[in-house]
Amino acid sequence: MCSSDLEAQARAVEAASTIAARTGVPQHDIAVILGSGWAPAARLLGDTVAELPFTDIPHFAAPTADGHSGTLRSVDADGTRVLVLLGRTHLYEERGVDAVTHGVRTAAAAGCSTVILTNGCGGLDPDWAPGTPVLIRDHINLTGASPLHGADFVDLTDLYSPRLRTLCREIDPSLAEGVYGQFRGPMYETPAEIHMLRTIGGTLVGMSTALEAIVGRAEGLEVLGLSLVTNAAAGMSGRPLNHEEVLAAGRASAERMGALLARVVREAR
């Protein structure tokens, strides 16, 4: 393990120790990272035991994107201890890849065996109207960045847990699956970039998740990815893209998304 990995691990352990002390929960079971538009679903996950701002936890920073509150909650979901991160750091915030993946590393250090990564994204399938939830079955990393350091060779076959995807489909048989393409951002993709992504197999597009999922696998976590299609991707609707559309779709879908996550966190163990 190279020095950069050791430093990232040490920062995660420090953060996890602070979370245990501040929440009174020595170990958590599952982590849920809520992306753009997902915050309204958080109240349905379970009973909040403790809540603290990211800025009170070592090496976390307040998110800069709208729709990311920058709050951590410890939630009791009928005995399952859930670490809920309302927001994340994005690569376009230019804090580096370790800041982007610090939440996932911290979840592993806090004892979690599973991480659920959510996002609001653009949809490339015309059948997916805004508000459609889609399971991520694979991703394409188009950021030009790696969240790993040195010769850390990690197998990404079945990165997005087949077991948890099956569980989600048992809960909601209408769920579709897609391939998520992560761009760096913060600008939305051009129609030509969306055409490229579709050509190479992408059906969802956004600015998060893939780098976090890679670190989740490297840390030995079982990873579930769940996207909420908030808009048609660039060039597909004839309308310009805006972030408020993302947040509005999340608010409209909050009950369904929260109910799905609540079932998953209770049945995933």
Salt bridges, closest charged atoms under 4 A:
GLU14 OE1 - HIS59 NE2 2.82
ASP29 OD2 - ARG269 NH1 3.37
GLU51 OE1 - ARG73 NE 2.69
ASP56 OD2 - ARG22 NH2 3.57
ASP78 OD2 - ARG266 NE 2.81
GLU93 OE2 - HIS90 ND1 3.29
GLU93 OE1 - ARG95 NH1 2.77
ASP98 OD2 - ARG11 NH2 3.16
ASP98 OD1 - HIS149 NE2 2.79
ASP172 OD2 - ARG256 NH2 2.79
GLU177 OE2 - ARG165 NE 3.07
GLU177 OE2 - ARG169 NH1 2.19
GLU212 OE1 - ARG88 NE 3.02
GLU219 OE2 - ARG105 NH1 3.17
GLU222 OE1 - ARG163 NH2 2.94
GLU244 OE2 - ARG251 NH2 2.57
GLU245 OE2 - ARG239 NH2 3.35
GLU255 OE2 - ARG43 NH2 2.27
GLU267 OE2 - ARG263 NE 2.70
